[in-house]
Amino acid sequence: MLETVASIETPTSTIEVLRADWPRPVELTWHDSRAVLTMLFRASDYEIQGRYPLGTAAKRLDRIGNVFFIPPNAELYGWGTGGEIRAVRCLFEPGFYERTVG
């Protein structure tokens, strides 16, 4: 699991600095009521793929880049080659997200 190294909270969002050393390979599922914007820092040979389980492409995994967005209440399934990874993520409170994005 990701370990929080540092975090800052405001009334509308939480910003976290994270790190992990995951087993090889690693699978995980992420779900949150908040919108999540993540920036990954990983080795160049660390491969990550993922998918949202809903829709016609539910079984196909696509490459996840170094910056990705997860909408509120969306479940993201991810697979990676494992190893050391660091990340910065912003979690936006649902009311703020709705007022800002619509």
Biopython code that builds the backbone (N, CA, C, O; Angstrom):
import numpy as np
from Bio.PDB.StructureBuilder import StructureBuilder

atoms = [
    (1, "MET", "N", (0.839, -1.182, 0.000)),
    (1, "MET", "CA", (0.000, 0.000, 0.000)),
    (1, "MET", "C", (0.880, 1.240, 0.000)),
    (1, "MET", "O", (2.043, 1.192, 0.400)),
    (2, "LEU", "N", (0.321, 2.330, -0.445)),
    (2, "LEU", "CA", (1.051, 3.596, -0.452)),
    (2, "LEU", "C", (1.183, 4.141, 0.964)),
    (2, "LEU", "O", (0.230, 4.124, 1.744)),
    (3, "GLU", "N", (2.365, 4.620, 1.278)),
    (3, "GLU", "CA", (2.631, 5.241, 2.567)),
    (3, "GLU", "C", (2.640, 6.750, 2.383)),
    (3, "GLU", "O", (3.330, 7.262, 1.502)),
    (4, "THR", "N", (1.880, 7.467, 3.205)),
    (4, "THR", "CA", (1.857, 8.922, 3.139)),
    (4, "THR", "C", (3.089, 9.472, 3.849)),
    (4, "THR", "O", (3.291, 9.235, 5.040)),
    (5, "VAL", "N", (3.910, 10.211, 3.100)),
    (5, "VAL", "CA", (5.131, 10.808, 3.636)),
    (5, "VAL", "C", (4.830, 12.191, 4.210)),
    (5, "VAL", "O", (5.384, 12.575, 5.240)),
    (6, "ALA", "N", (3.944, 12.939, 3.537)),
    (6, "ALA", "CA", (3.548, 14.271, 3.982)),
    (6, "ALA", "C", (2.181, 14.582, 3.398)),
    (6, "ALA", "O", (1.817, 14.060, 2.344)),
    (7, "SER", "N", (1.421, 15.438, 4.085)),
    (7, "SER", "CA", (0.113, 15.834, 3.551)),
    (7, "SER", "C", (-0.262, 17.214, 4.064)),
    (7, "SER", "O", (0.164, 17.653, 5.133)),
    (8, "ILE", "N", (-1.069, 17.869, 3.263)),
    (8, "ILE", "CA", (-1.620, 19.182, 3.599)),
    (8, "ILE", "C", (-3.114, 19.114, 3.302)),
    (8, "ILE", "O", (-3.518, 18.631, 2.245)),
    (9, "GLU", "N", (-3.926, 19.595, 4.226)),
    (9, "GLU", "CA", (-5.374, 19.605, 4.015)),
    (9, "GLU", "C", (-5.902, 21.029, 4.007)),
    (9, "GLU", "O", (-5.468, 21.879, 4.783)),
    (10, "THR", "N", (-6.849, 21.265, 3.111)),
    (10, "THR", "CA", (-7.583, 22.520, 3.071)),
    (10, "THR", "C", (-9.071, 22.149, 3.139)),
    (10, "THR", "O", (-9.402, 20.964, 3.090)),
    (11, "PRO", "N", (-9.954, 23.107, 3.247)),
    (11, "PRO", "CA", (-11.383, 22.772, 3.258)),
    (11, "PRO", "C", (-11.857, 22.109, 1.956)),
    (11, "PRO", "O", (-12.886, 21.433, 1.957)),
    (12, "THR", "N", (-11.135, 22.288, 0.861)),
    (12, "THR", "CA", (-11.585, 21.762, -0.432)),
    (12, "THR", "C", (-10.761, 20.608, -0.977)),
    (12, "THR", "O", (-11.197, 19.928, -1.906)),
    (13, "SER", "N", (-9.566, 20.371, -0.416)),
    (13, "SER", "CA", (-8.716, 19.334, -0.996)),
    (13, "SER", "C", (-7.666, 18.851, 0.003)),
    (13, "SER", "O", (-7.403, 19.478, 1.029)),
    (14, "THR", "N", (-7.083, 17.711, -0.347)),
    (14, "THR", "CA", (-5.957, 17.158, 0.403)),
    (14, "THR", "C", (-4.846, 16.874, -0.598)),
    (14, "THR", "O", (-5.088, 16.273, -1.645)),
    (15, "ILE", "N", (-3.648, 17.297, -0.284)),
    (15, "ILE", "CA", (-2.486, 17.021, -1.130)),
    (15, "ILE", "C", (-1.564, 16.102, -0.338)),
    (15, "ILE", "O", (-1.223, 16.386, 0.810)),
    (16, "GLU", "N", (-1.161, 14.989, -0.971)),
    (16, "GLU", "CA", (-0.340, 13.996, -0.296)),
    (16, "GLU", "C", (0.911, 13.667, -1.107)),
    (16, "GLU", "O", (0.863, 13.591, -2.335)),
    (17, "VAL", "N", (2.015, 13.475, -0.419)),
    (17, "VAL", "CA", (3.233, 12.927, -1.013)),
    (17, "VAL", "C", (3.297, 11.484, -0.523)),
    (17, "VAL", "O", (3.200, 11.220, 0.675)),
    (18, "LEU", "N", (3.462, 10.548, -1.468)),
    (18, "LEU", "CA", (3.361, 9.120, -1.159)),
    (18, "LEU", "C", (4.573, 8.356, -1.656)),
    (18, "LEU", "O", (5.295, 8.813, -2.542)),
    (19, "ARG", "N", (4.785, 7.183, -1.070)),
    (19, "ARG", "CA", (5.817, 6.287, -1.576)),
    (19, "ARG", "C", (5.379, 4.854, -1.304)),
    (19, "ARG", "O", (4.563, 4.587, -0.421)),
    (20, "ALA", "N", (5.946, 3.939, -2.092)),
    (20, "ALA", "CA", (5.675, 2.515, -1.908)),
    (20, "ALA", "C", (6.784, 1.711, -2.555)),
    (20, "ALA", "O", (7.453, 2.174, -3.479)),
    (21, "ASP", "N", (6.965, 0.521, -2.063)),
    (21, "ASP", "CA", (7.825, -0.466, -2.710)),
    (21, "ASP", "C", (6.957, -1.712, -2.833)),
    (21, "ASP", "O", (6.898, -2.535, -1.919)),
    (22, "TRP", "N", (6.289, -1.837, -3.968)),
    (22, "TRP", "CA", (5.286, -2.866, -4.168)),
    (22, "TRP", "C", (5.894, -4.178, -4.620)),
    (22, "TRP", "O", (6.961, -4.202, -5.234)),
    (23, "PRO", "N", (5.204, -5.276, -4.310)),
    (23, "PRO", "CA", (5.667, -6.580, -4.793)),
    (23, "PRO", "C", (5.659, -6.614, -6.314)),
    (23, "PRO", "O", (5.066, -5.749, -6.958)),
    (24, "ARG", "N", (6.302, -7.592, -6.872)),
    (24, "ARG", "CA", (6.398, -7.706, -8.332)),
    (24, "ARG", "C", (5.645, -8.927, -8.787)),
    (24, "ARG", "O", (6.005, -10.026, -8.365)),
    (25, "PRO", "N", (4.653, -8.824, -9.594)),
    (25, "PRO", "CA", (3.891, -7.636, -9.989)),
    (25, "PRO", "C", (2.887, -7.255, -8.903)),
    (25, "PRO", "O", (2.761, -7.944, -7.891)),
    (26, "VAL", "N", (2.176, -6.150, -9.126)),
    (26, "VAL", "CA", (1.202, -5.666, -8.150)),
    (26, "VAL", "C", (-0.127, -5.397, -8.848)),
    (26, "VAL", "O", (-0.159, -4.931, -9.987)),
    (27, "GLU", "N", (-1.226, -5.696, -8.151)),
    (27, "GLU", "CA", (-2.572, -5.382, -8.622)),
    (27, "GLU", "C", (-3.271, -4.618, -7.507)),
    (27, "GLU", "O", (-3.087, -4.934, -6.331)),
    (28, "LEU", "N", (-4.062, -3.629, -7.858)),
    (28, "LEU", "CA", (-4.839, -2.921, -6.850)),
    (28, "LEU", "C", (-6.077, -2.308, -7.475)),
    (28, "LEU", "O", (-6.155, -2.113, -8.688)),
    (29, "THR", "N", (-7.039, -2.010, -6.619)),
    (29, "THR", "CA", (-8.260, -1.328, -7.029)),
    (29, "THR", "C", (-8.412, -0.097, -6.161)),
    (29, "THR", "O", (-8.241, -0.162, -4.943)),
    (30, "TRP", "N", (-8.734, 1.030, -6.790)),
    (30, "TRP", "CA", (-8.880, 2.306, -6.080)),
    (30, "TRP", "C", (-10.289, 2.819, -6.282)),
    (30, "TRP", "O", (-10.812, 2.803, -7.396)),
    (31, "HIS", "N", (-10.902, 3.274, -5.197)),
    (31, "HIS", "CA", (-12.225, 3.902, -5.262)),
    (31, "HIS", "C", (-12.278, 4.971, -4.189)),
    (31, "HIS", "O", (-11.865, 4.740, -3.053)),
    (32, "ASP", "N", (-12.786, 6.141, -4.549)),
    (32, "ASP", "CA", (-12.923, 7.231, -3.590)),
    (32, "ASP", "C", (-14.077, 8.111, -4.040)),
    (32, "ASP", "O", (-14.340, 8.232, -5.237)),
    (33, "SER", "N", (-14.766, 8.725, -3.088)),
    (33, "SER", "CA", (-15.855, 9.640, -3.439)),
    (33, "SER", "C", (-15.313, 10.970, -3.950)),
    (33, "SER", "O", (-16.060, 11.780, -4.500)),
    (34, "ARG", "N", (-14.009, 11.195, -3.767)),
    (34, "ARG", "CA", (-13.386, 12.432, -4.229)),
    (34, "ARG", "C", (-12.737, 12.222, -5.594)),
    (34, "ARG", "O", (-12.339, 11.110, -5.941)),
    (35, "ALA", "N", (-12.637, 13.300, -6.359)),
    (35, "ALA", "CA", (-11.847, 13.279, -7.596)),
    (35, "ALA", "C", (-10.374, 13.244, -7.190)),
    (35, "ALA", "O", (-9.982, 13.866, -6.203)),
    (36, "VAL", "N", (-9.558, 12.513, -7.960)),
    (36, "VAL", "CA", (-8.150, 12.342, -7.614)),
    (36, "VAL", "C", (-7.281, 12.656, -8.832)),
    (36, "VAL", "O", (-7.487, 12.097, -9.909)),
    (37, "LEU", "N", (-6.323, 13.539, -8.658)),
    (37, "LEU", "CA", (-5.329, 13.855, -9.683)),
    (37, "LEU", "C", (-3.976, 13.406, -9.132)),
    (37, "LEU", "O", (-3.559, 13.853, -8.063)),
    (38, "THR", "N", (-3.289, 12.518, -9.867)),
    (38, "THR", "CA", (-2.054, 11.915, -9.372)),
    (38, "THR", "C", (-0.917, 12.132, -10.358)),
    (38, "THR", "O", (-1.104, 12.058, -11.573)),
    (39, "MET", "N", (0.265, 12.400, -9.812)),
    (39, "MET", "CA", (1.499, 12.460, -10.597)),
    (39, "MET", "C", (2.448, 11.413, -10.027)),
    (39, "MET", "O", (2.768, 11.441, -8.839)),
    (40, "LEU", "N", (2.904, 10.479, -10.884)),
    (40, "LEU", "CA", (3.775, 9.388, -10.466)),
    (40, "LEU", "C", (5.234, 9.672, -10.795)),
    (40, "LEU", "O", (5.543, 10.298, -11.808)),
    (41, "PHE", "N", (6.112, 9.211, -9.941)),
    (41, "PHE", "CA", (7.554, 9.250, -10.166)),
    (41, "PHE", "C", (8.024, 7.808, -10.026)),
    (41, "PHE", "O", (7.960, 7.231, -8.940)),
    (42, "ARG", "N", (8.496, 7.229, -11.126)),
    (42, "ARG", "CA", (8.836, 5.811, -11.139)),
    (42, "ARG", "C", (10.005, 5.564, -12.081)),
    (42, "ARG", "O", (10.344, 6.412, -12.907)),
    (43, "ALA", "N", (10.614, 4.395, -11.947)),
    (43, "ALA", "CA", (11.699, 4.025, -12.844)),
    (43, "ALA", "C", (11.170, 3.911, -14.270)),
    (43, "ALA", "O", (9.993, 3.618, -14.478)),
    (44, "SER", "N", (12.033, 4.140, -15.239)),
    (44, "SER", "CA", (11.601, 4.132, -16.643)),
    (44, "SER", "C", (11.087, 2.762, -17.090)),
    (44, "SER", "O", (10.301, 2.678, -18.033)),
    (45, "ASP", "N", (11.517, 1.695, -16.428)),
    (45, "ASP", "CA", (11.036, 0.365, -16.818)),
    (45, "ASP", "C", (9.824, -0.094, -16.001)),
    (45, "ASP", "O", (9.363, -1.224, -16.166)),
    (46, "TYR", "N", (9.308, 0.763, -15.129)),
    (46, "TYR", "CA", (8.126, 0.438, -14.326)),
    (46, "TYR", "C", (6.896, 0.669, -15.194)),
    (46, "TYR", "O", (6.596, 1.804, -15.564)),
    (47, "GLU", "N", (6.198, -0.386, -15.513)),
    (47, "GLU", "CA", (5.020, -0.305, -16.384)),
    (47, "GLU", "C", (3.753, -0.364, -15.544)),
    (47, "GLU", "O", (3.638, -1.178, -14.628)),
    (48, "ILE", "N", (2.803, 0.508, -15.867)),
    (48, "ILE", "CA", (1.519, 0.524, -15.176)),
    (48, "ILE", "C", (0.407, 0.534, -16.222)),
    (48, "ILE", "O", (0.459, 1.274, -17.204)),
    (49, "GLN", "N", (-0.591, -0.300, -15.987)),
    (49, "GLN", "CA", (-1.778, -0.347, -16.834)),
    (49, "GLN", "C", (-3.008, -0.320, -15.936)),
    (49, "GLN", "O", (-2.939, -0.680, -14.761)),
    (50, "GLY", "N", (-4.135, 0.112, -16.503)),
    (50, "GLY", "CA", (-5.343, 0.156, -15.702)),
    (50, "GLY", "C", (-6.584, 0.237, -16.553)),
    (50, "GLY", "O", (-6.527, 0.327, -17.780)),
    (51, "ARG", "N", (-7.723, 0.201, -15.858)),
    (51, "ARG", "CA", (-9.013, 0.316, -16.523)),
    (51, "ARG", "C", (-10.072, 0.676, -15.494)),
    (51, "ARG", "O", (-9.945, 0.384, -14.305)),
    (52, "TYR", "N", (-11.111, 1.315, -15.988)),
    (52, "TYR", "CA", (-12.331, 1.497, -15.223)),
    (52, "TYR", "C", (-13.216, 0.304, -15.573)),
    (52, "TYR", "O", (-13.408, 0.030, -16.757)),
    (53, "PRO", "N", (-13.759, -0.411, -14.599)),
    (53, "PRO", "CA", (-14.485, -1.655, -14.896)),
    (53, "PRO", "C", (-15.766, -1.474, -15.700)),
    (53, "PRO", "O", (-16.272, -2.447, -16.259)),
    (54, "LEU", "N", (-16.296, -0.281, -15.777)),
    (54, "LEU", "CA", (-17.558, -0.075, -16.486)),
    (54, "LEU", "C", (-17.334, 0.158, -17.972)),
    (54, "LEU", "O", (-16.247, 0.564, -18.381)),
    (55, "GLY", "N", (-18.351, -0.095, -18.778)),
    (55, "GLY", "CA", (-18.290, 0.198, -20.207)),
    (55, "GLY", "C", (-17.876, -0.995, -21.033)),
    (55, "GLY", "O", (-17.607, -2.075, -20.506)),
    (56, "THR", "N", (-17.828, -0.788, -22.334)),
    (56, "THR", "CA", (-17.557, -1.886, -23.257)),
    (56, "THR", "C", (-16.109, -2.345, -23.223)),
    (56, "THR", "O", (-15.826, -3.487, -23.585)),
    (57, "ALA", "N", (-15.190, -1.499, -22.803)),
    (57, "ALA", "CA", (-13.769, -1.867, -22.783)),
    (57, "ALA", "C", (-13.341, -2.347, -21.392)),
    (57, "ALA", "O", (-12.170, -2.241, -21.030)),
    (58, "ALA", "N", (-14.294, -2.875, -20.614)),
    (58, "ALA", "CA", (-14.031, -3.217, -19.216)),
    (58, "ALA", "C", (-12.919, -4.234, -19.035)),
    (58, "ALA", "O", (-12.304, -4.262, -17.968)),
    (59, "LYS", "N", (-12.633, -5.061, -20.012)),
    (59, "LYS", "CA", (-11.593, -6.080, -19.850)),
    (59, "LYS", "C", (-10.244, -5.642, -20.390)),
    (59, "LYS", "O", (-9.240, -6.307, -20.135)),
    (60, "ARG", "N", (-10.192, -4.551, -21.124)),
    (60, "ARG", "CA", (-8.948, -4.110, -21.744)),
    (60, "ARG", "C", (-8.177, -3.194, -20.782)),
    (60, "ARG", "O", (-8.737, -2.250, -20.224)),
    (61, "LEU", "N", (-6.905, -3.486, -20.603)),
    (61, "LEU", "CA", (-6.031, -2.621, -19.821)),
    (61, "LEU", "C", (-5.334, -1.648, -20.758)),
    (61, "LEU", "O", (-4.885, -2.034, -21.837)),
    (62, "ASP", "N", (-5.243, -0.395, -20.349)),
    (62, "ASP", "CA", (-4.534, 0.629, -21.112)),
    (62, "ASP", "C", (-3.402, 1.176, -20.261)),
    (62, "ASP", "O", (-3.452, 1.136, -19.031)),
    (63, "ARG", "N", (-2.384, 1.685, -20.933)),
    (63, "ARG", "CA", (-1.225, 2.271, -20.249)),
    (63, "ARG", "C", (-1.677, 3.474, -19.425)),
    (63, "ARG", "O", (-2.479, 4.288, -19.883)),
    (64, "ILE", "N", (-1.159, 3.573, -18.219)),
    (64, "ILE", "CA", (-1.393, 4.736, -17.367)),
    (64, "ILE", "C", (-0.134, 5.583, -17.403)),
    (64, "ILE", "O", (0.966, 5.079, -17.174)),
    (65, "GLY", "N", (-0.290, 6.854, -17.688)),
    (65, "GLY", "CA", (0.850, 7.755, -17.777)),
    (65, "GLY", "C", (1.315, 8.229, -16.411)),
    (65, "GLY", "O", (0.847, 7.748, -15.379)),
    (66, "ASN", "N", (2.232, 9.167, -16.418)),
    (66, "ASN", "CA", (2.771, 9.700, -15.168)),
    (66, "ASN", "C", (1.800, 10.636, -14.468)),
    (66, "ASN", "O", (1.917, 10.857, -13.262)),
    (67, "VAL", "N", (0.840, 11.191, -15.209)),
    (67, "VAL", "CA", (-0.196, 12.038, -14.620)),
    (67, "VAL", "C", (-1.538, 11.475, -15.060)),
    (67, "VAL", "O", (-1.773, 11.278, -16.252)),
    (68, "PHE", "N", (-2.419, 11.217, -14.097)),
    (68, "PHE", "CA", (-3.734, 10.698, -14.453)),
    (68, "PHE", "C", (-4.789, 11.191, -13.470)),
    (68, "PHE", "O", (-4.495, 11.582, -12.341)),
    (69, "PHE", "N", (-6.032, 11.154, -13.948)),
    (69, "PHE", "CA", (-7.182, 11.659, -13.202)),
    (69, "PHE", "C", (-8.181, 10.533, -13.004)),
    (69, "PHE", "O", (-8.459, 9.767, -13.926)),
    (70, "ILE", "N", (-8.715, 10.438, -11.802)),
    (70, "ILE", "CA", (-9.779, 9.479, -11.509)),
    (70, "ILE", "C", (-11.002, 10.288, -11.081)),
    (70, "ILE", "O", (-10.943, 10.997, -10.077)),
    (71, "PRO", "N", (-12.114, 10.196, -11.827)),
    (71, "PRO", "CA", (-13.328, 10.933, -11.457)),
    (71, "PRO", "C", (-13.863, 10.447, -10.103)),
    (71, "PRO", "O", (-13.529, 9.350, -9.656)),
    (72, "PRO", "N", (-14.691, 11.271, -9.461)),
    (72, "PRO", "CA", (-15.266, 10.851, -8.186)),
    (72, "PRO", "C", (-16.121, 9.592, -8.367)),
    (72, "PRO", "O", (-16.818, 9.437, -9.369)),
    (73, "ASN", "N", (-16.053, 8.715, -7.393)),
    (73, "ASN", "CA", (-16.827, 7.472, -7.352)),
    (73, "ASN", "C", (-16.520, 6.504, -8.487)),
    (73, "ASN", "O", (-17.282, 5.563, -8.705)),
    (74, "ALA", "N", (-15.447, 6.704, -9.202)),
    (74, "ALA", "CA", (-15.041, 5.758, -10.248)),
    (74, "ALA", "C", (-14.060, 4.769, -9.638)),
    (74, "ALA", "O", (-13.164, 5.150, -8.884)),
    (75, "GLU", "N", (-14.236, 3.509, -9.967)),
    (75, "GLU", "CA", (-13.315, 2.488, -9.487)),
    (75, "GLU", "C", (-12.259, 2.260, -10.559)),
    (75, "GLU", "O", (-12.593, 2.017, -11.719)),
    (76, "LEU", "N", (-10.998, 2.336, -10.182)),
    (76, "LEU", "CA", (-9.899, 2.116, -11.110)),
    (76, "LEU", "C", (-9.168, 0.846, -10.702)),
    (76, "LEU", "O", (-8.708, 0.724, -9.567)),
    (77, "TYR", "N", (-9.063, -0.095, -11.628)),
    (77, "TYR", "CA", (-8.264, -1.301, -11.411)),
    (77, "TYR", "C", (-6.911, -1.047, -12.047)),
    (77, "TYR", "O", (-6.842, -0.580, -13.184)),
    (78, "GLY", "N", (-5.834, -1.344, -11.333)),
    (78, "GLY", "CA", (-4.503, -1.126, -11.867)),
    (78, "GLY", "C", (-3.604, -2.335, -11.708)),
    (78, "GLY", "O", (-3.748, -3.115, -10.767)),
    (79, "TRP", "N", (-2.683, -2.479, -12.633)),
    (79, "TRP", "CA", (-1.668, -3.528, -12.620)),
    (79, "TRP", "C", (-0.329, -2.863, -12.908)),
    (79, "TRP", "O", (-0.244, -1.979, -13.761)),
    (80, "GLY", "N", (0.716, -3.281, -12.201)),
    (80, "GLY", "CA", (2.038, -2.735, -12.446)),
    (80, "GLY", "C", (3.108, -3.785, -12.271)),
    (80, "GLY", "O", (2.883, -4.830, -11.662)),
    (81, "THR", "N", (4.284, -3.490, -12.817)),
    (81, "THR", "CA", (5.391, -4.432, -12.730)),
    (81, "THR", "C", (5.979, -4.488, -11.324)),
    (81, "THR", "O", (6.753, -5.396, -11.020)),
    (82, "GLY", "N", (5.632, -3.547, -10.470)),
    (82, "GLY", "CA", (6.092, -3.549, -9.090)),
    (82, "GLY", "C", (7.423, -2.853, -8.927)),
    (82, "GLY", "O", (8.104, -2.532, -9.900)),
    (83, "GLY", "N", (7.776, -2.628, -7.680)),
    (83, "GLY", "CA", (9.012, -1.934, -7.355)),
    (83, "GLY", "C", (8.741, -0.616, -6.657)),
    (83, "GLY", "O", (7.634, -0.368, -6.179)),
    (84, "GLU", "N", (9.759, 0.226, -6.603)),
    (84, "GLU", "CA", (9.654, 1.500, -5.893)),
    (84, "GLU", "C", (8.902, 2.523, -6.739)),
    (84, "GLU", "O", (9.121, 2.641, -7.944)),
    (85, "ILE", "N", (8.019, 3.251, -6.081)),
    (85, "ILE", "CA", (7.249, 4.295, -6.747)),
    (85, "ILE", "C", (7.011, 5.426, -5.742)),
    (85, "ILE", "O", (6.868, 5.194, -4.541)),
    (86, "ARG", "N", (6.974, 6.632, -6.258)),
    (86, "ARG", "CA", (6.630, 7.816, -5.460)),
    (86, "ARG", "C", (5.533, 8.555, -6.203)),
    (86, "ARG", "O", (5.424, 8.457, -7.426)),
    (87, "ALA", "N", (4.720, 9.297, -5.460)),
    (87, "ALA", "CA", (3.594, 9.985, -6.096)),
    (87, "ALA", "C", (3.223, 11.224, -5.290)),
    (87, "ALA", "O", (3.503, 11.329, -4.096)),
    (88, "VAL", "N", (2.585, 12.151, -5.985)),
    (88, "VAL", "CA", (1.919, 13.290, -5.367)),
    (88, "VAL", "C", (0.488, 13.235, -5.870)),
    (88, "VAL", "O", (0.255, 13.136, -7.074)),
    (89, "ARG", "N", (-0.465, 13.299, -4.963)),
    (89, "ARG", "CA", (-1.863, 13.276, -5.412)),
    (89, "ARG", "C", (-2.666, 14.346, -4.700)),
    (89, "ARG", "O", (-2.409, 14.689, -3.546)),
    (90, "CYS", "N", (-3.646, 14.860, -5.425)),
    (90, "CYS", "CA", (-4.602, 15.828, -4.905)),
    (90, "CYS", "C", (-5.970, 15.168, -4.907)),
    (90, "CYS", "O", (-6.422, 14.657, -5.932)),
    (91, "LEU", "N", (-6.623, 15.181, -3.762)),
    (91, "LEU", "CA", (-7.970, 14.638, -3.626)),
    (91, "LEU", "C", (-8.906, 15.815, -3.395)),
    (91, "LEU", "O", (-8.742, 16.564, -2.432)),
    (92, "PHE", "N", (-9.884, 15.978, -4.271)),
    (92, "PHE", "CA", (-10.778, 17.132, -4.222)),
    (92, "PHE", "C", (-12.117, 16.740, -3.604)),
    (92, "PHE", "O", (-12.743, 15.770, -4.034)),
    (93, "GLU", "N", (-12.553, 17.490, -2.602)),
    (93, "GLU", "CA", (-13.825, 17.209, -1.948)),
    (93, "GLU", "C", (-14.970, 17.291, -2.972)),
    (93, "GLU", "O", (-14.948, 18.143, -3.861)),
    (94, "PRO", "N", (-15.967, 16.404, -2.844)),
    (94, "PRO", "CA", (-17.035, 16.325, -3.856)),
    (94, "PRO", "C", (-17.753, 17.654, -4.121)),
    (94, "PRO", "O", (-18.002, 17.985, -5.280)),
    (95, "GLY", "N", (-18.085, 18.409, -3.099)),
    (95, "GLY", "CA", (-18.777, 19.690, -3.293)),
    (95, "GLY", "C", (-17.937, 20.677, -4.072)),
    (95, "GLY", "O", (-18.454, 21.357, -4.959)),
    (96, "PHE", "N", (-16.658, 20.775, -3.767)),
    (96, "PHE", "CA", (-15.740, 21.664, -4.483)),
    (96, "PHE", "C", (-15.609, 21.229, -5.941)),
    (96, "PHE", "O", (-15.638, 22.061, -6.848)),
    (97, "TYR", "N", (-15.468, 19.938, -6.157)),
    (97, "TYR", "CA", (-15.346, 19.407, -7.516)),
    (97, "TYR", "C", (-16.588, 19.744, -8.326)),
    (97, "TYR", "O", (-16.470, 20.196, -9.465)),
    (98, "GLU", "N", (-17.763, 19.538, -7.773)),
    (98, "GLU", "CA", (-19.022, 19.836, -8.476)),
    (98, "GLU", "C", (-19.137, 21.317, -8.816)),
    (98, "GLU", "O", (-19.503, 21.675, -9.936)),
    (99, "ARG", "N", (-18.823, 22.178, -7.849)),
    (99, "ARG", "CA", (-18.911, 23.628, -8.089)),
    (99, "ARG", "C", (-17.901, 24.085, -9.132)),
    (99, "ARG", "O", (-18.188, 24.997, -9.907)),
    (100, "THR", "N", (-16.724, 23.467, -9.165)),
    (100, "THR", "CA", (-15.664, 23.885, -10.050)),
    (100, "THR", "C", (-15.798, 23.307, -11.463)),
    (100, "THR", "O", (-15.662, 24.027, -12.452)),
    (101, "VAL", "N", (-16.064, 22.010, -11.546)),
    (101, "VAL", "CA", (-16.099, 21.324, -12.834)),
    (101, "VAL", "C", (-17.524, 21.191, -13.374)),
    (101, "VAL", "O", (-17.742, 21.235, -14.585)),
    (102, "GLY", "N", (-18.480, 21.032, -12.478)),
    (102, "GLY", "CA", (-19.893, 20.890, -12.911)),
    (102, "GLY", "C", (-20.292, 19.474, -13.156)),
    (102, "GLY", "O", (-21.437, 19.209, -13.521)),
]
sb = StructureBuilder()
sb.init_structure("model")
sb.init_model(0)
sb.init_chain("A")
sb.init_seg("    ")
for serial, (resi, resn, name, xyz) in enumerate(atoms, 1):
    if name == "N":
        sb.init_residue(resn, " ", resi, " ")
    sb.init_atom(name, np.array(xyz, "f"), 0.0, 1.0, " ", f" {name:<3s}", serial, name[0])
structure = sb.get_structure()
